[in-house]
Amino acid sequence: MRIACVSYRDWALKIYDEISKDPEQEFLIIRSHKEYSDEKIINFNPDYILFYGWSWIIKGDIIKNYKCIMLHPAPLPKYRGGSPIQNQIIRAEVSSAVTLFVMDEGIDTGDIIAQEEISLEGHLSDILDRITETGIKLTKKLLLGDFVLKKQDNSKATTYKRLTEKDNEITLDEIKNMPAEYLYNKIRMLEYPYPNAYIRTADGKKLRIKMAEID
């Protein structure tokens, strides 16, 4: 079997590096947006294309002609859309899921291949490690054919927009009116490798907050 693996995120590339140790499969690993092209995919002619953590729109012809798989760190159909980790943490969710699904022309709407719960507690590095570990496990099941497709229940769907740099600001109103847990969640959801939360200072600069703890 031929598997094309496309991403630019460290946690996704760790998944690809682990599954590519399988000598029974042939892999093409694309590690950046710059490296990607439709021509590369077509020439490789994969049985599966994995787009884990990919942030760019994939052309309809690729989705139509190949089995394209996405990993979404949320319990689909809940938390469709961009910034799923951040949108869950800021809403004080304590558990999530790693979901593999078949890509279609909708936004995170395709049939679910596998889904497994993970914790959202701890720092972002802890959460990304859980996503990686669970992603390896579920992807190996995918490649073994150990799954049954399940349609999403659209009546239970929720969708959120991708966060922007402006959303990363901790405002004076938030400091005055929000509890410590909210501010802690906002800071930890934007730890490395994401642009950190920041406070805007009197001289117009942004003071970035890399990590925090509640005392």
C-alpha positions in Angstrom: 0.0 0.0 0.0 1.2 3.5 -0.8 0.6 6.3 1.7 1.2 10.0 1.2 1.7 11.9 4.4 1.3 15.7 4.3 1.8 18.1 7.2 4.0 20.8 8.6 3.2 20.4 12.3 5.7 18.6 14.6 3.1 16.4 16.2 1.8 15.2 12.9 5.3 14.5 11.5 6.1 12.4 14.6 3.0 10.3 13.7 4.3 9.9 10.1 7.8 9.1 11.1 6.5 6.3 13.4 4.1 4.7 11.0 6.6 4.9 8.2 8.7 2.3 10.0 6.3 -0.3 8.6 8.3 -2.2 5.9 5.1 -3.5 4.3 4.0 0.0 3.1 5.5 2.6 0.8 5.5 6.2 2.1 5.8 9.7 0.7 6.3 12.3 3.5 5.8 16.0 2.7 7.0 18.1 5.6 6.0 21.7 4.6 3.6 23.7 2.5 6.5 24.6 0.3 7.1 20.9 -0.5 3.5 20.1 -1.4 2.2 20.0 -4.9 -0.8 18.2 -6.5 1.7 16.8 -9.1 3.8 15.1 -6.4 0.6 13.4 -5.1 -0.6 12.3 -8.5 2.8 10.9 -9.5 3.0 8.9 -6.3 -0.6 7.6 -6.8 -1.3 6.8 -3.2 -3.9 4.5 -1.7 -4.3 7.0 1.2 -3.4 10.6 1.7 -3.0 11.8 5.3 -3.5 15.5 5.8 -3.0 15.6 9.6 -2.9 19.2 10.9 -3.0 20.7 7.4 -4.2 24.3 7.2 -4.7 24.9 3.5 -7.6 24.1 1.2 -7.2 20.9 -0.8 -8.5 20.9 -4.4 -11.7 19.0 -5.0 -10.1 16.8 -7.6 -7.6 15.4 -5.0 -10.4 14.8 -2.5 -12.6 13.2 -5.2 -9.9 10.9 -6.7 -8.1 9.8 -3.6 -8.9 8.5 -0.1 -8.0 11.6 1.9 -7.8 11.3 5.7 -7.7 14.1 8.3 -6.9 14.0 12.0 -9.0 16.4 13.9 -8.2 16.9 17.7 -11.8 17.2 18.7 -14.8 14.9 19.4 -16.5 15.4 16.0 -19.1 16.4 15.2 -18.4 18.9 18.0 -15.8 21.5 17.5 -15.6 21.5 13.7 -13.5 24.2 12.1 -10.3 26.0 12.9 -8.2 26.1 16.1 -10.0 23.1 17.7 -7.6 22.7 20.6 -7.8 26.4 21.5 -11.6 26.6 21.1 -12.0 23.7 23.5 -9.6 24.8 26.2 -10.9 28.4 26.3 -14.4 26.9 27.0 -13.0 25.0 29.9 -13.3 21.5 28.3 -11.3 19.0 30.3 -11.5 16.1 27.8 -11.5 15.9 24.0 -10.8 13.2 21.4 -8.6 12.4 18.5 -10.8 11.8 15.4 -9.8 10.3 12.1 -12.3 11.0 9.3 -12.6 10.8 5.5 -12.3 14.2 4.0 -15.1 15.5 1.8 -15.9 19.0 0.5 -17.3 20.1 3.8 -15.5 21.4 6.8 -14.7 18.4 9.1 -18.0 16.8 8.0 -16.8 13.4 6.6 -17.4 9.9 7.8 -15.6 9.0 11.0 -13.0 6.2 10.8 -12.0 6.2 14.5 -12.3 8.3 17.6 -10.6 8.0 21.0 -10.9 10.2 24.0 -7.9 12.2 25.4 -7.4 14.6 28.3 -7.0 18.3 27.8 -5.4 18.8 31.2 -1.8 20.0 31.6 0.3 22.2 29.4 0.0 22.3 25.6 3.0 20.0 25.2 1.3 17.3 27.2 -1.8 17.6 25.1 0.2 17.4 21.8 2.0 14.3 23.1 -1.4 12.7 23.7 -2.5 13.6 20.3 0.6 12.1 18.8 0.4 8.9 20.8 -3.3 8.4 20.0 -2.8 9.4 16.4 -0.2 6.7 15.9 -2.5 4.1 17.4 -5.5 5.0 15.3 -3.5 5.4 12.1 -2.0 1.9 12.5 -5.6 0.6 12.8 -6.6 2.5 9.6 -3.7 1.0 7.6 -4.7 -2.5 8.9 -8.3 -1.9 7.7 -9.5 -2.3 11.3 -12.3 0.2 11.2 -16.0 0.7 10.3 -17.0 4.1 8.9 -19.6 6.0 10.9 -21.6 9.0 9.6 -21.5 12.2 11.7 -24.7 13.3 13.5 -25.1 16.8 12.0 -27.8 17.6 14.6 -25.0 17.6 17.3 -22.5 19.6 15.3 -20.8 22.7 16.5 -18.4 24.9 14.4 -15.9 27.5 15.5 -13.7 29.9 13.6 -9.9 29.8 13.5 -8.4 32.2 16.1 -6.5 35.2 14.9 -3.6 37.2 16.4 -6.1 39.7 17.9 -7.8 36.8 19.8 -4.5 36.1 21.6 -4.6 39.4 23.5 -5.3 39.3 27.2 -7.3 42.5 27.7 -7.6 44.7 30.7 -11.3 43.8 31.0 -10.3 40.1 31.1 -7.8 40.7 33.8 -10.3 42.7 35.9 -13.4 40.4 35.3 -12.3 36.9 34.5 -11.2 34.2 37.0 -7.6 32.8 37.1 -8.7 29.5 35.4 -9.9 31.4 32.3 -6.6 33.4 32.0 -4.5 30.2 32.7 -6.4 28.4 29.9 -5.9 31.3 27.5 -2.2 31.3 28.1 -1.7 27.5 28.0 -3.7 27.0 24.8 -1.3 29.4 23.1 1.9 27.9 24.3 4.6 26.8 21.8 4.3 26.1 18.9 1.5 28.7 18.7 1.9 32.5 18.9 1.7 33.2 22.6 -0.9 35.1 24.5 0.1 38.7 25.1 -0.6 41.9 27.1 -0.4 45.2 25.1 1.7 47.7 27.0 1.6 51.4 27.3 4.4 51.9 24.7 2.4 49.8 22.1 4.4 46.7 22.5 3.1 43.1 23.0 4.4 41.4 26.2 4.2 37.7 25.3 3.4 35.2 28.1 4.9 31.8 27.3 3.6 29.8 30.3 1.7 30.3 33.5 0.6 28.4 36.6 -2.2 29.1 39.1 -0.9 29.6 42.6 
